[in-house]
Amino acid sequence: MSTIVDPTLIVSLFEYYFLRNALIAGTIAAILAGFVGYFMVIRRLAFAGHSLGHIGFAGATGAGLIGLMPVSGQLILTILAAIGMGSLGHRINKSDVAIGIILALALGLGVLFLHFYTSHAAQAMTVLFGNLLGVSAHLIKMMLIYSVLSLLGLSIIARPLLFASLEPELAEAKGVSLSLISILFMIIVAVAVTEVSQVVGVLLVFTLLIGPAAAALNWTHRILSGLFLTILFGILIVWLGIILSFITDLPIPFWISALAASNYFLSYLAR
């Protein structure tokens, strides 16, 4: 049996409405994740971002109990948790035990809500593992609006955020409010986590938020080139993940996580 992939198979990706939506939603999430993830890696907030994804699971399942859209509850609880984490300022890196306990509590609440959420178990599984092929035009519009607002906010705080990330003591001495910058940035992270979870689920948000940025930093420490590589890696990973899933009939989150890990390890070896 021939192992050569028929080019028309890949071209046919664009003939399906749900695959076009998947590519658009994945691209939007990858761009936002690229900008936010780059600063997260610089600020060493990988664990905090991973925790926000799990905390959002409790919000999504809790929202289902009261008749709200899961993504709305996920976003609300994630933002509240982000404000709490952001209030720690630069001390957040030393509060991994407290964050871990809150994470465990949130997961426990998510399991409890899921116990009463059995009539919508399929939606809960979507929250956990994502459902990029089920993205609607309405959700894409929401993702686009949230991304534009988040990137606008990030552009406003980019300079003091970078200053506070690289030289926190000097930035504070120059009058930069580390707590305010941290809270604002963590709110943007919460939005990015919610968007990325629509692509790969809350269990794998780490792949798009941290993977491309970590790989980019292995290639360059220049900010602009690092941001460009991060976004490029993210988009390529999402598109290749969708194409490989279409060809092999394996889950998209698996391919995205595998590609992100492979990209990082290759960049590490190349460094």
C-alpha positions as CSV (number, residue, x, y, z in Angstrom):
1,M,0.0,0.0,0.0
2,S,1.4,3.4,-0.9
3,T,2.4,5.7,1.9
4,I,2.4,8.8,-0.3
5,V,-0.3,11.3,0.8
6,D,-2.6,12.4,-1.9
7,P,-2.2,16.3,-2.2
8,T,-5.9,16.6,-3.0
9,L,-6.6,15.2,0.5
10,I,-4.9,18.2,2.1
11,V,-6.5,20.6,-0.4
12,S,-9.9,19.2,0.6
13,L,-9.4,20.6,4.1
14,F,-10.7,23.9,2.9
15,E,-13.8,22.4,1.4
16,Y,-15.3,21.5,4.8
17,Y,-17.0,24.2,6.8
18,F,-16.0,22.8,10.2
19,L,-12.3,22.4,9.2
20,R,-12.2,26.0,8.0
21,N,-13.6,27.1,11.3
22,A,-11.0,24.9,13.1
23,L,-8.2,26.5,11.1
24,I,-9.5,30.1,11.8
25,A,-10.1,29.4,15.5
26,G,-6.7,27.7,15.9
27,T,-4.9,30.6,14.2
28,I,-6.6,33.2,16.5
29,A,-5.7,31.2,19.6
30,A,-2.1,30.6,18.4
31,I,-1.5,34.3,17.8
32,L,-2.8,35.4,21.2
33,A,-1.0,32.5,22.9
34,G,2.2,33.5,21.2
35,F,2.2,37.1,22.4
36,V,1.1,36.2,25.9
37,G,3.1,33.0,26.2
38,Y,6.4,34.8,25.3
39,F,6.0,37.1,28.3
40,M,4.9,34.2,30.5
41,V,8.1,32.4,29.8
42,I,10.2,35.5,30.5
43,R,8.3,36.0,33.8
44,R,8.5,32.3,34.6
45,L,4.8,31.9,35.0
46,A,4.4,28.5,33.3
47,F,3.0,26.8,36.4
48,A,0.6,29.7,37.1
49,G,-0.7,29.6,33.5
50,H,-1.1,25.8,33.7
51,S,-3.0,26.2,37.0
52,L,-5.4,28.8,35.4
53,G,-6.4,26.2,32.8
54,H,-7.4,23.7,35.5
55,I,-9.2,26.3,37.5
56,G,-11.2,27.2,34.5
57,F,-12.5,23.7,34.4
58,A,-14.4,24.3,37.7
59,G,-15.8,27.5,36.2
60,A,-17.0,25.8,33.0
61,T,-18.7,22.9,34.8
62,G,-20.2,25.2,37.4
63,A,-21.6,27.4,34.7
64,G,-23.4,24.5,33.2
65,L,-25.2,23.9,36.5
66,I,-26.8,27.3,36.4
67,G,-27.5,27.4,32.7
68,L,-24.6,29.5,31.5
69,M,-22.3,28.8,28.6
70,P,-19.3,26.8,29.9
71,V,-16.9,29.2,28.2
72,S,-18.5,32.1,30.1
73,G,-18.1,30.4,33.5
74,Q,-14.6,29.4,32.6
75,L,-13.6,32.9,31.7
76,I,-15.1,34.5,34.8
77,L,-13.5,32.1,37.3
78,T,-10.2,32.2,35.4
79,I,-10.1,36.0,35.6
80,L,-10.9,36.0,39.3
81,A,-8.1,33.5,39.9
82,A,-5.8,35.6,37.7
83,I,-6.5,38.7,39.8
84,G,-5.6,36.8,42.9
85,M,-2.4,35.5,41.4
86,G,-1.5,38.8,40.0
87,S,-1.9,40.5,43.4
88,L,1.1,38.5,44.5
89,G,3.3,40.5,42.0
90,H,6.8,39.2,41.6
91,R,6.3,36.9,44.6
92,I,4.1,34.6,42.5
93,N,7.2,32.5,41.6
94,K,7.6,31.8,45.3
95,S,4.0,30.8,45.9
96,D,3.8,27.6,43.9
97,V,2.7,25.6,47.0
98,A,-0.3,27.9,47.6
99,I,-1.2,27.9,43.9
100,G,-0.9,24.2,43.8
101,I,-3.4,23.9,46.7
102,I,-5.8,26.2,45.0
103,L,-5.4,24.2,41.8
104,A,-6.2,21.0,43.6
105,L,-9.3,22.6,45.2
106,A,-10.5,23.8,41.8
107,L,-10.1,20.4,40.3
108,G,-12.0,18.9,43.2
109,L,-14.8,21.4,42.7
110,G,-14.8,20.6,39.0
111,V,-15.3,16.9,39.8
112,L,-18.1,17.8,42.2
113,F,-19.8,19.9,39.6
114,L,-19.3,17.2,37.0
115,H,-21.1,14.8,39.3
116,F,-24.2,17.0,39.0
117,Y,-23.5,17.8,35.4
118,T,-23.9,14.3,34.0
119,S,-26.6,15.3,31.5
120,H,-24.0,17.5,29.8
121,A,-21.0,15.2,30.2
122,A,-20.1,15.7,26.5
123,Q,-19.6,19.4,27.1
124,A,-17.5,18.7,30.1
125,M,-15.2,16.4,28.0
126,T,-15.0,19.3,25.5
127,V,-13.7,21.6,28.3
128,L,-11.1,19.0,29.3
129,F,-9.8,18.0,25.9
130,G,-11.1,20.7,23.5
131,N,-13.2,20.3,20.4
132,L,-11.7,22.3,17.7
133,L,-13.8,20.6,15.0
134,G,-16.9,21.8,16.8
135,V,-16.1,25.5,16.9
136,S,-19.0,27.6,15.8
137,A,-19.0,30.9,14.0
138,H,-20.3,32.6,17.1
139,L,-17.4,31.3,19.2
140,I,-14.9,32.4,16.5
141,K,-16.4,35.9,16.7
142,M,-16.0,35.9,20.5
143,M,-12.4,34.6,20.3
144,L,-11.6,37.3,17.8
145,I,-13.1,40.1,20.0
146,Y,-11.3,38.9,23.1
147,S,-8.0,38.5,21.2
148,V,-8.1,42.0,19.8
149,L,-9.0,43.5,23.3
150,S,-6.3,41.4,24.9
151,L,-3.6,42.3,22.4
152,L,-4.6,46.0,22.7
153,G,-4.2,45.8,26.5
154,L,-0.9,44.0,26.1
155,S,0.4,46.6,23.8
156,I,-0.4,49.3,26.3
157,I,1.4,47.6,29.2
158,A,4.2,46.0,27.1
159,R,7.0,48.4,28.0
160,P,6.5,48.5,31.7
161,L,5.7,44.8,31.7
162,L,9.0,44.0,30.0
163,F,10.8,46.3,32.3
164,A,9.2,44.7,35.4
165,S,9.9,41.2,34.0
166,L,13.6,41.7,33.5
167,E,14.5,44.2,36.3
168,P,11.7,44.2,38.9
169,E,13.6,46.0,41.6
170,L,14.8,48.7,39.2
171,A,11.3,49.0,37.7
172,E,9.8,49.5,41.1
173,A,12.4,52.1,42.0
174,K,11.4,54.0,38.8
175,G,7.8,54.1,39.9
176,V,6.4,51.1,38.1
177,S,3.6,49.4,40.1
178,L,4.6,45.8,40.0
179,S,1.3,44.6,41.5
180,L,-0.8,46.5,39.0
181,I,1.2,45.4,36.0
182,S,1.1,41.8,37.3
183,I,-2.7,41.9,37.8
184,L,-3.3,43.4,34.4
185,F,-1.1,40.9,32.7
186,M,-2.6,37.9,34.5
187,I,-6.1,39.0,33.4
188,I,-4.8,38.9,29.8
189,V,-3.3,35.5,30.6
190,A,-6.7,34.3,31.8
191,V,-8.3,35.3,28.5
192,A,-5.5,33.5,26.6
193,V,-5.9,30.4,28.7
194,T,-9.7,30.4,28.0
195,E,-9.1,30.7,24.3
196,V,-6.4,28.1,24.0
197,S,-8.5,25.6,26.0
198,Q,-11.1,25.8,23.2
199,V,-8.4,24.4,20.9
200,V,-6.7,21.8,23.0
201,G,-8.7,21.7,26.3
202,V,-7.7,22.8,29.8
203,L,-5.4,19.8,30.3
204,L,-3.2,20.8,27.4
205,V,-3.1,24.6,27.5
206,F,0.5,24.4,28.3
207,T,1.3,23.2,24.8
208,L,0.4,26.4,23.0
209,L,1.0,28.9,25.7
210,I,4.5,27.7,26.7
211,G,5.8,25.3,24.1
212,P,6.3,27.8,21.1
213,A,7.7,30.5,23.3
214,A,10.2,28.2,25.1
215,A,11.4,27.0,21.7
216,A,11.7,30.5,20.3
217,L,13.8,31.5,23.3
218,N,16.2,28.7,22.5
219,W,16.8,30.3,19.1
220,T,17.0,34.0,20.0
221,H,16.9,36.3,23.0
222,R,15.9,39.3,20.9
223,I,12.4,40.4,21.7
224,L,11.0,41.1,18.3
225,S,12.5,38.0,16.7
226,G,11.5,36.0,19.7
227,L,7.8,37.1,19.4
228,F,7.8,36.5,15.7
229,L,9.2,32.9,16.1
230,T,6.7,32.2,18.9
231,I,3.7,33.2,16.8
232,L,5.1,31.4,13.7
233,F,5.7,28.2,15.7
234,G,2.2,28.3,17.3
235,I,0.4,28.8,13.9
236,L,2.5,26.0,12.2
237,I,1.8,23.6,15.1
238,V,-1.9,24.2,15.0
239,W,-2.2,23.9,11.2
240,L,0.0,20.8,11.1
241,G,-1.9,19.3,14.0
242,I,-5.2,19.8,12.1
243,I,-3.8,18.4,8.8
244,L,-2.2,15.4,10.5
245,S,-5.4,14.7,12.4
246,F,-7.3,14.9,9.1
247,I,-4.9,12.4,7.5
248,T,-4.4,10.0,10.3
249,D,-7.8,10.3,12.1
250,L,-6.0,10.8,15.4
251,P,-7.1,13.5,17.9
252,I,-6.0,17.1,17.1
253,P,-4.8,17.8,20.7
254,F,-2.5,14.8,20.5
255,W,-0.8,16.1,17.4
256,I,-0.6,19.6,18.7
257,S,1.0,18.5,22.0
258,A,3.4,16.1,20.1
259,L,4.5,18.8,17.6
260,A,5.0,21.4,20.4
261,A,7.1,19.0,22.4
262,S,9.1,17.9,19.3
263,N,9.7,21.5,18.3
264,Y,11.0,22.4,21.8
265,F,13.4,19.5,22.0
266,L,14.7,20.2,18.5
267,S,15.3,23.8,19.5
268,Y,17.0,22.7,22.7
269,L,19.4,20.4,20.8
270,A,20.0,23.1,18.1
271,R,20.9,25.6,20.9
